[in-house]
Amino acid sequence: MAGAGAGLDVLVNNAGVSGRFVAPVDTTAADFVEVFGVNLLGPVRVTNTFLPLLRESADPRLVMVSSGMGSFAVTLDPDRIESTMHGLAYPSSKAALNMVTTMYAKSLPELSVVAVDPGYTATDLNARSGRQTVTEGTDAIVAACTAAGAPAMFFDRFGPVGW
Ligand SMILES: NC(=O)c1ccc[n+]([C@@H]2O[C@H](COP(=O)([O-])OP(=O)(O)OC[C@H]3O[C@@H](n4cnc5c(N)ncnc54)[C@H](OP(=O)(O)O)[C@@H]3O)[C@@H](O)[C@H]2O)c1
């Protein structure tokens, strides 16, 4: 998003793929290559490309679209639907993206760097099985782009999310 001033104000790394829906033991290294290529290396490549422009902004924000599936806290919480979902490459890629987020945040104090969980949302990613509308799913992303301050380094539309 280009603002009134110089540079780039907000970069949202949103692109993501689920990969094949197979059990962890049936997941192959090739599955990891595909999913990590988009979900982890994609944000790193795009961030590296746009970082010089972000640094020109007066209020630069870097937003990683992560997932509750990348959270140890959420996937181990029996009250969360994510704890009933099994995978390997996708959750691992989002957990890795969360670590990339915290490391960027520490090394780029001049930027606001956050990870957001859209929540389980009806999109092509899950063949529209998600429980939230797309509008609900974008709430946390929009907040990360526009709110005066983030509620946490990792949050969803309801507030902070445990790592
Ligand atoms: N839906 C959920 O329940 C949910 C929950 C938590 C997190 N998320 C995350 O939210 C983000 C958006 O997902 P979504 O639910 O909106 O899924 P989606 O409807 O499948 O959209 C995925 C988007 O990623 C783009 N994309 C995929 N591979 C790409 C590549 N190699 N290069 C460039 N763009 C690529 C797609 O572009 P094209 O349309 O051009 O293919 C599409 O715009 C993802 O990071 C996902 O992991 C989703």
The ligand as an SDF file (V2000), in Angstrom:
LIG
                    3D

 48 52  0  0  0  0  0  0  0  0999 V2000
   -8.6880  -20.1230    4.7480 N   0  0  0  0  0  0  0  0  0  0  0  0
   -8.3060  -20.4060    5.9830 C   0  0  0  0  0  0  0  0  0  0  0  0
   -9.0390  -21.0640    6.7760 O   0  0  0  0  0  0  0  0  0  0  0  0
   -6.9760  -19.9190    6.4840 C   0  0  0  0  0  0  0  0  0  0  0  0
   -6.6980  -20.0670    7.8530 C   0  0  0  0  0  0  0  0  0  0  0  0
   -5.4850  -19.6260    8.3210 C   0  0  0  0  0  0  0  0  0  0  0  0
   -4.5760  -19.0570    7.4550 C   0  0  0  0  0  0  0  0  0  0  0  0
   -4.8730  -18.9240    6.1420 N   0  0  0  0  0  0  0  0  0  0  0  0
   -3.8810  -18.2920    5.2830 C   0  0  0  0  0  0  0  0  0  0  0  0
   -4.4520  -17.1980    4.6150 O   0  0  0  0  0  0  0  0  0  0  0  0
   -3.7190  -16.9410    3.4040 C   0  0  0  0  0  0  0  0  0  0  0  0
   -4.6910  -16.7820    2.2690 C   0  0  0  0  0  0  0  0  0  0  0  0
   -5.2970  -18.0390    2.0260 O   0  0  0  0  0  0  0  0  0  0  0  0
   -6.8030  -18.2130    1.5230 P   0  0  0  0  0  0  0  0  0  0  0  0
   -7.5370  -18.9300    2.5750 O   0  0  0  0  0  0  0  0  0  0  0  0
   -7.3360  -16.9100    1.0280 O   0  0  0  0  0  0  0  0  0  0  0  0
   -6.5430  -19.2440    0.3540 O   0  0  0  0  0  0  0  0  0  0  0  0
   -6.8580  -19.1570   -1.2070 P   0  0  0  0  0  0  0  0  0  0  0  0
   -8.2410  -18.6870   -1.4250 O   0  0  0  0  0  0  0  0  0  0  0  0
   -6.4590  -20.4890   -1.7270 O   0  0  0  0  0  0  0  0  0  0  0  0
   -5.8680  -18.0350   -1.6950 O   0  0  0  0  0  0  0  0  0  0  0  0
   -4.4760  -18.2560   -1.7370 C   0  0  0  0  0  0  0  0  0  0  0  0
   -3.8290  -17.1220   -2.4450 C   0  0  0  0  0  0  0  0  0  0  0  0
   -2.4230  -17.3900   -2.5340 O   0  0  0  0  0  0  0  0  0  0  0  0
   -2.0250  -17.1670   -3.8760 C   0  0  0  0  0  0  0  0  0  0  0  0
   -0.9070  -18.0240   -4.2300 N   0  0  0  0  0  0  0  0  0  0  0  0
   -0.7880  -19.3630   -4.0440 C   0  0  0  0  0  0  0  0  0  0  0  0
    0.3730  -19.8020   -4.5320 N   0  0  0  0  0  0  0  0  0  0  0  0
    1.0180  -18.7240   -5.0500 C   0  0  0  0  0  0  0  0  0  0  0  0
    2.2750  -18.5460   -5.6910 C   0  0  0  0  0  0  0  0  0  0  0  0
    3.1130  -19.5600   -5.8990 N   0  0  0  0  0  0  0  0  0  0  0  0
    2.6040  -17.2890   -6.0860 N   0  0  0  0  0  0  0  0  0  0  0  0
    1.7610  -16.2610   -5.8670 C   0  0  0  0  0  0  0  0  0  0  0  0
    0.5640  -16.3740   -5.2720 N   0  0  0  0  0  0  0  0  0  0  0  0
    0.1980  -17.5960   -4.8580 C   0  0  0  0  0  0  0  0  0  0  0  0
   -3.2460  -17.4800   -4.7140 C   0  0  0  0  0  0  0  0  0  0  0  0
   -3.1270  -16.8470   -5.9500 O   0  0  0  0  0  0  0  0  0  0  0  0
   -3.9610  -17.3810   -7.2240 P   0  0  0  0  0  0  0  0  0  0  0  0
   -5.3890  -17.1350   -6.9420 O   0  0  0  0  0  0  0  0  0  0  0  0
   -3.4050  -16.5620   -8.3420 O   0  0  0  0  0  0  0  0  0  0  0  0
   -3.6440  -18.8440   -7.3280 O   0  0  0  0  0  0  0  0  0  0  0  0
   -4.3620  -16.8980   -3.8630 C   0  0  0  0  0  0  0  0  0  0  0  0
   -4.5080  -15.5230   -4.0910 O   0  0  0  0  0  0  0  0  0  0  0  0
   -2.7600  -18.1210    3.2270 C   0  0  0  0  0  0  0  0  0  0  0  0
   -1.4680  -17.7280    3.6520 O   0  0  0  0  0  0  0  0  0  0  0  0
   -3.3350  -19.1740    4.1750 C   0  0  0  0  0  0  0  0  0  0  0  0
   -2.3700  -20.0720    4.6270 O   0  0  0  0  0  0  0  0  0  0  0  0
   -6.0410  -19.3320    5.6380 C   0  0  0  0  0  0  0  0  0  0  0  0
  1  2  1  0
  2  3  2  0
  2  4  1  0
  4  5  1  0
  4 48  2  0
  5  6  2  0
  6  7  1  0
  7  8  2  0
  8  9  1  0
  8 48  1  0
  9 10  1  0
  9 46  1  0
 10 11  1  0
 11 12  1  0
 11 44  1  0
 12 13  1  0
 13 14  1  0
 14 15  2  0
 14 16  1  0
 14 17  1  0
 17 18  1  0
 18 19  2  0
 18 20  1  0
 18 21  1  0
 21 22  1  0
 22 23  1  0
 23 24  1  0
 23 42  1  0
 24 25  1  0
 25 26  1  0
 25 36  1  0
 26 27  1  0
 26 35  1  0
 27 28  2  0
 28 29  1  0
 29 30  1  0
 29 35  2  0
 30 31  1  0
 30 32  2  0
 32 33  1  0
 33 34  2  0
 34 35  1  0
 36 37  1  0
 36 42  1  0
 37 38  1  0
 38 39  2  0
 38 40  1  0
 38 41  1  0
 42 43  1  0
 44 45  1  0
 44 46  1  0
 46 47  1  0
M  CHG  2   8   1  16  -1
M  END
$$$$
